[in-house]
Amino acid sequence: MASFTVVTKRKRARRNKNAGHARKMKLGKHSTLSAVELFAALGEPGKPAPKSAAPAKP
C-alpha cells in the first residue's frame, strides 16, 4: 500500500498538470482565425475582390 505522502504528491502533480493543460486549451481556443475571418477581405467566390479602403490623397 502506498503511503499517504506519495498519494498526495501524485494527486498534486496530476492536478497541476491538468490545470496547465486546461489553461493552454483555453488560451488556444481562438488564437487562430477561422476560414471565414481569414478570407473575408477577398470577397465572394467568383466575384472580383472589393476595393481596399485607401486613404484619399489631398
ABEGO torsion letter per residue (X at the ends): XBBAAAAAAAAAAAAAAAAAAAAAAAAAAAABBBAAAAAAAAEBBGBBBBBBBBBBBX
